[in-house]
Amino acid sequence: MDTSGKVIKCRAAVAWEVGKPLSIEEVEVAPPRSHEVRVKIIATGICGTDDHVLEGSFPKVEYPVIPGHEGAGIVESVGPGVTGVKPGDKVIPLCLPQCGECNSCLKSNTNCCLKTHISEPQNLMPDKTSRFSCKGKQIHHFLWISTFSEYTVMPDSTVVKIDDAAPLDKVCLFGCGFSTGYGAALNTAQVTPGSTCAVFGLGGVGLSVIMGCKTAGASRIIAIDINSEKFGKAKELGATECINPQDYKKPIQEVVLEMTGHGVDYAFEVAGCLETLTAALASCHMGCGICVVIGMPPLGAKFSLDPMLLLTGRTIKGSFIGGWKMKDSIPQLVSSYMEGKFKPDVLITHILPFSDIRKGFDLLHAGKSIRTVLMF
């Protein structure tokens, strides 16, 4: 049945208010308007950021909202003016736009498009209306892409065509988790061959950092987490040593300094914890170490530090979605994956039907999953 130009009714997971579990509802998804694309989502990962939305700790979100931002699907229809994709194309929705027009998009040294949620909330489409409704109520978008809906509408600046042969249940991770960690090592830190690295936090993003460090040729990769069950996967992906801060009576940065003699060349904070950020920075070589901030701290948290940690030459940098200009980079990453250059598949510990989305979040909270992929 041709659905182009028509409202589609489908399943979606709605967060009606902060602190309430997701509710699977029948929602109505309006057709795409000018420069918009409607996508049938096939697979979507559960990311810690989605949990932040449910907790109310992600900034500027308006409720009710359909979360989800790590998906892959097939274009169902396009609105007027869309040229980059067509119905039937396999695509990855982009949680970070690449409008190609703003000051950031025109610069070569940043990927932070000024239309991103941090700059301009993406709770409604650019024309300030929603394409979602449920029970007669307007439902907000999340990061313009809302991949926890079987059909979703997004601006054409937030979707990109990928290889027709790509397995959508695997490459959905390129929408956020894998790209964020892998790019933090290659693009933001620019890890050098023979260097030493420390990765604080071994979720999907942290493990992707390890893959990036290994690809870059790091000779020593120290993986750090309070959940020792993650160490096997970390070593499988390239970690040379794994340590649990709870096994030591001294601060973990002192442990790292003793292990290396002078600190690591690169430290990555992926846990989103201010205490861990301080430890990661202090673990760096005092004269030239680079600390990369990836994890999202609690909403409203403020970071203070001893300036002496920086005065001698340490650097602290932020990394946003791995530093990739996403429209340019994601298709290339998928092509490299298809060539066997890396295997983010190993991050997927559970594949569940979309109806089991709450179970997926339970696995996340229990620390039993790295990435759960939901299938529609």
Disulfide bonds with the S-S distance in Angstrom:
none
